[in-house]
Structure formats: structure tokens, C-alpha cells
């Protein structure tokens, strides 16, 4: 019930391309000493990459329960990274945003939605009754919307990028359900 339209998965190209740009930029003298790289990103990105690789293998071999554990770890690493960046003094420039913050916000936004999807895949894969599948689907969507509202209205500095990608994921889920089967 929360499976997005297939074209939604093209977001991985944007995520990995933007993170490749970050990897190159953070090695350059102009960026490597910046607080947003050293304190904001820290080692969280390495953890996220490690868990992303593990999730990919487990999901590819359809070990959905184990892949869910790795998805939770990816989400935790990216959430910690965003929290660290949130509390790191920012220069507030567009360059800093697009090169040092955006790649992780879109990754975290998409992984948040993918975590909901992974939960539902596990429930469906275990052939749970239809009412359980429906309940898990509804709870997943409610959680996505709750996070959306929280990052926009409940914190001191709204996180628009994360909210935008949660909205985009919801939009793709909507179109994934059209026409309803």
C-alpha cells in the first residue's frame, strides 16, 4: 500500500550523484576545514554508506527482515548526521547548502520513506492478513506525515529539504496506487 510509482526510484541517481559531488568537494582545501564537513558530517556518512551497502545486499537476496535492520541503521546514521549539521554553525551560503547539506537531507528523506516501504514489504512477505497489511500501511503513512509536520513546524529551524522529499515520496506513493487494484 505504500509502494511508490516505479519512476520514484530514479531519486537514487540524484542522491548518489549529489553525494559524489560532496565526496569530491570535501577533499578540496576550500571545504575540508569547514565546520559543516568536520563537525556536521563527521563519521556519520561513512556509517550510512556501510549500512547502505549492507542493506543493498540483503534486499537483493530478499532477506527482508535483515534488510529492515540495516535500513533502520541507515536512517539512524543519516538522522544523526542531519542533527549534527543542524547544530553546527552554518555559513548560510547556497554553496554550503547544495554541496554539504542537500545530499544528506534528500538521502534521509528518501530513506525515511523507504523505511516505511521496507516495513510494509516485510508484512506482505510474511503473508499477514489484509487487515494487518492495511493497518501497517496506514500507520506508515501517518508516521511519514508526522515527521513531515515535525521537521516543518516543531523544530527551531525548519528542514525544508527533508520535508520536500517526504512530500515527494507521498506523491509517488499516491501515483503508485493509481488506478487502485
Kinemage of the C-alpha trace (Angstrom):
@kinemage 1
@onewidth
@group {chain A} dominant
@subgroup {mainchain}
@vectorlist {calphas} color= white
{ca unk a 1} P 0.000 0.000 0.000
{ca unk a 2} L 2.930 2.365 0.336
{ca unk a 3} L 4.819 1.305 -2.767
{ca unk a 4} L 5.659 4.388 -4.841
{ca unk a 5} L 5.425 4.527 -8.605
{ca unk a 6} L 8.455 2.831 -10.179
{ca unk a 7} L 9.857 6.116 -11.502
{ca unk a 8} L 10.320 7.266 -7.892
{ca unk a 9} L 13.365 5.070 -7.559
{ca unk a 10} L 15.231 7.294 -10.019
{ca unk a 11} L 15.801 9.536 -6.978
{ca unk a 12} L 18.758 7.286 -6.160
{ca unk a 13} L 20.616 8.810 -9.126
{ca unk a 14} L 20.173 12.292 -7.622
{ca unk a 15} L 21.174 11.066 -4.158
{ca unk a 16} L 24.309 9.255 -5.277
{ca unk a 17} L 25.336 11.985 -7.730
{ca unk a 18} L 24.982 14.709 -5.084
{ca unk a 19} L 26.931 12.596 -2.592
{ca unk a 20} L 29.649 12.010 -5.177
{ca unk a 21} L 29.923 15.785 -5.587
{ca unk a 22} L 30.111 16.104 -1.789
{ca unk a 23} L 32.895 13.481 -1.631
{ca unk a 24} L 34.940 15.403 -4.178
{ca unk a 25} L 34.287 18.810 -2.615
{ca unk a 26} L 35.079 17.750 0.942
{ca unk a 27} L 38.587 16.791 -0.195
{ca unk a 28} L 39.277 20.250 -1.614
{ca unk a 29} L 41.172 22.708 0.604
{ca unk a 30} L 38.319 25.225 0.452
{ca unk a 31} L 35.802 22.809 2.005
{ca unk a 32} L 37.669 20.242 4.098
{ca unk a 33} L 38.266 22.557 7.044
{ca unk a 34} L 34.684 23.796 7.229
{ca unk a 35} L 32.720 23.023 10.374
{ca unk a 36} L 29.840 21.668 8.285
{ca unk a 37} L 32.165 18.933 6.970
{ca unk a 38} L 34.229 18.171 10.056
{ca unk a 39} L 31.595 18.531 12.755
{ca unk a 40} L 28.412 18.395 10.713
{ca unk a 41} L 29.117 15.309 8.625
{ca unk a 42} L 31.838 13.691 10.714
{ca unk a 43} L 31.857 9.899 10.503
{ca unk a 44} L 28.094 9.573 10.101
{ca unk a 45} L 28.368 9.481 6.322
{ca unk a 46} L 30.781 6.537 6.468
{ca unk a 47} L 28.329 4.660 8.678
{ca unk a 48} L 25.453 5.473 6.331
{ca unk a 49} L 27.440 4.210 3.323
{ca unk a 50} L 28.401 0.992 5.128
{ca unk a 51} L 24.812 0.273 6.151
{ca unk a 52} L 23.540 1.242 2.676
{ca unk a 53} L 25.861 -1.338 1.097
{ca unk a 54} L 24.721 -3.993 3.569
{ca unk a 55} L 21.059 -3.153 3.005
{ca unk a 56} L 21.512 -3.414 -0.763
{ca unk a 57} L 22.940 -6.920 -0.472
{ca unk a 58} L 20.306 -8.147 1.963
{ca unk a 59} L 17.420 -6.624 -0.001
{ca unk a 60} L 18.769 -8.014 -3.288
{ca unk a 61} L 18.781 -11.505 -1.772
{ca unk a 62} L 15.263 -10.854 -0.436
{ca unk a 63} L 16.274 -11.136 3.209
{ca unk a 64} L 13.683 -8.524 4.084
{ca unk a 65} L 13.885 -8.830 7.881
{ca unk a 66} L 17.660 -8.369 7.902
{ca unk a 67} L 17.438 -5.596 5.309
{ca unk a 68} L 14.991 -3.780 7.593
{ca unk a 69} L 17.599 -3.804 10.378
{ca unk a 70} L 20.148 -2.225 8.027
{ca unk a 71} L 17.558 0.295 6.786
{ca unk a 72} L 16.983 1.383 10.391
{ca unk a 73} L 20.755 1.822 10.779
{ca unk a 74} L 20.972 3.890 7.565
{ca unk a 75} L 18.141 6.078 8.821
{ca unk a 76} L 19.781 6.465 12.247
{ca unk a 77} L 23.168 7.408 10.724
{ca unk a 78} L 21.586 9.969 8.386
{ca unk a 79} L 19.355 11.355 11.133
{ca unk a 80} L 22.392 11.738 13.394
{ca unk a 81} L 24.231 13.457 10.532
{ca unk a 82} L 21.354 15.884 9.958
{ca unk a 83} L 21.066 16.542 13.691
{ca unk a 84} L 24.808 17.213 13.818
{ca unk a 85} L 24.574 19.592 10.856
{ca unk a 86} L 21.513 21.230 12.389
{ca unk a 87} L 23.576 22.068 15.496
{ca unk a 88} L 26.735 23.064 13.620
{ca unk a 89} L 27.145 26.784 12.943
{ca unk a 90} L 26.357 27.373 9.280
{ca unk a 91} L 27.717 29.994 6.932
{ca unk a 92} L 24.249 30.075 5.390
{ca unk a 93} L 25.521 30.162 1.808
{ca unk a 94} L 23.899 28.418 -1.136
{ca unk a 95} L 27.188 26.677 -1.893
{ca unk a 96} L 27.305 25.227 1.609
{ca unk a 97} L 23.687 24.105 1.358
{ca unk a 98} L 23.869 22.473 -2.088
{ca unk a 99} L 27.272 20.829 -1.642
{ca unk a 100} L 27.426 19.990 2.062
{ca unk a 101} L 23.850 19.644 3.326
{ca unk a 102} L 21.455 18.858 0.472
{ca unk a 103} L 22.909 15.402 -0.370
{ca unk a 104} L 22.196 14.114 3.124
{ca unk a 105} L 18.794 15.732 3.539
{ca unk a 106} L 17.441 14.123 0.363
{ca unk a 107} L 19.013 10.795 1.296
{ca unk a 108} L 17.452 10.924 4.755
{ca unk a 109} L 14.084 11.976 3.339
{ca unk a 110} L 14.051 9.138 0.855
{ca unk a 111} L 15.324 6.588 3.388
{ca unk a 112} L 12.573 7.640 5.783
{ca unk a 113} L 10.017 6.779 3.110
{ca unk a 114} L 11.938 3.642 2.122
{ca unk a 115} L 11.895 2.514 5.756
{ca unk a 116} L 8.103 2.667 5.678
{ca unk a 117} L 8.146 0.720 2.411
{ca unk a 118} L 10.559 -1.875 3.834
{ca unk a 119} L 8.240 -2.367 6.853
{ca unk a 120} L 5.318 -2.986 4.540
{ca unk a 121} L 7.287 -5.344 2.299
{ca unk a 122} L 8.127 -7.393 5.394
{ca unk a 123} L 4.466 -7.563 6.456
{ca unk a 124} L 3.288 -8.512 2.958
{ca unk a 125} L 6.159 -11.006 2.562
{ca unk a 126} L 5.073 -12.747 5.745
{ca unk a 127} L 1.565 -13.051 4.229
{ca unk a 128} L -0.101 -11.142 7.026
{ca unk a 129} L -3.887 -10.860 6.778
{ca unk a 130} L -5.255 -7.976 4.702
{ca unk a 131} L -6.412 -6.011 7.763
{ca unk a 132} L -2.887 -6.153 9.243
{ca unk a 133} L -1.379 -5.045 5.926
{ca unk a 134} L -3.844 -2.161 5.790
{ca unk a 135} L -3.127 -1.159 9.401
{ca unk a 136} L 0.648 -1.192 8.834
{ca unk a 137} L 0.198 0.820 5.625
{ca unk a 138} L -1.901 3.432 7.405
{ca unk a 139} L 0.496 3.635 10.356
{ca unk a 140} L 3.413 4.029 7.936
{ca unk a 141} L 1.739 6.928 6.146
{ca unk a 142} L 0.759 8.575 9.432
{ca unk a 143} L 4.375 8.332 10.600
{ca unk a 144} L 5.625 9.900 7.360
{ca unk a 145} L 3.173 12.775 7.728
{ca unk a 146} L 4.040 13.206 11.415
{ca unk a 147} L 7.734 13.507 10.554
{ca unk a 148} L 6.828 15.920 7.734
{ca unk a 149} L 4.926 18.165 10.151
{ca unk a 150} L 7.613 17.872 12.821
{ca unk a 151} L 10.507 18.951 10.551
{ca unk a 152} L 8.469 21.905 9.307
{ca unk a 153} L 6.771 23.211 12.431
{ca unk a 154} L 8.090 21.653 15.643
{ca unk a 155} L 11.786 22.451 15.430
{ca unk a 156} L 13.529 25.803 15.693
{ca unk a 157} L 14.839 25.841 12.082
{ca unk a 158} L 12.539 24.087 9.614
{ca unk a 159} L 14.196 21.422 7.473
{ca unk a 160} L 12.552 22.145 4.135
{ca unk a 161} L 14.594 19.712 2.052
{ca unk a 162} L 13.722 16.739 4.231
{ca unk a 163} L 10.059 17.780 4.255
{ca unk a 164} L 10.066 18.260 0.484
{ca unk a 165} L 11.337 14.743 -0.122
{ca unk a 166} L 8.855 13.257 2.322
{ca unk a 167} L 6.132 15.079 0.381
{ca unk a 168} L 7.599 13.857 -2.917
{ca unk a 169} L 7.648 10.277 -1.620
{ca unk a 170} L 3.989 10.633 -0.593
{ca unk a 171} L 3.177 11.980 -4.046
{ca unk a 172} L 4.909 8.991 -5.662
{ca unk a 173} L 3.004 6.629 -3.344
{ca unk a 174} L -0.229 8.317 -4.422
{ca unk a 175} L 0.602 7.705 -8.080
{ca unk a 176} L 1.754 4.177 -7.284
{ca unk a 177} L -1.786 3.475 -6.095
{ca unk a 178} L -3.420 4.771 -9.304
{ca unk a 179} L -5.559 3.140 -10.506
{ca unk a 180} L -6.340 1.161 -7.343
{ca unk a 181} L -6.286 -2.602 -7.760
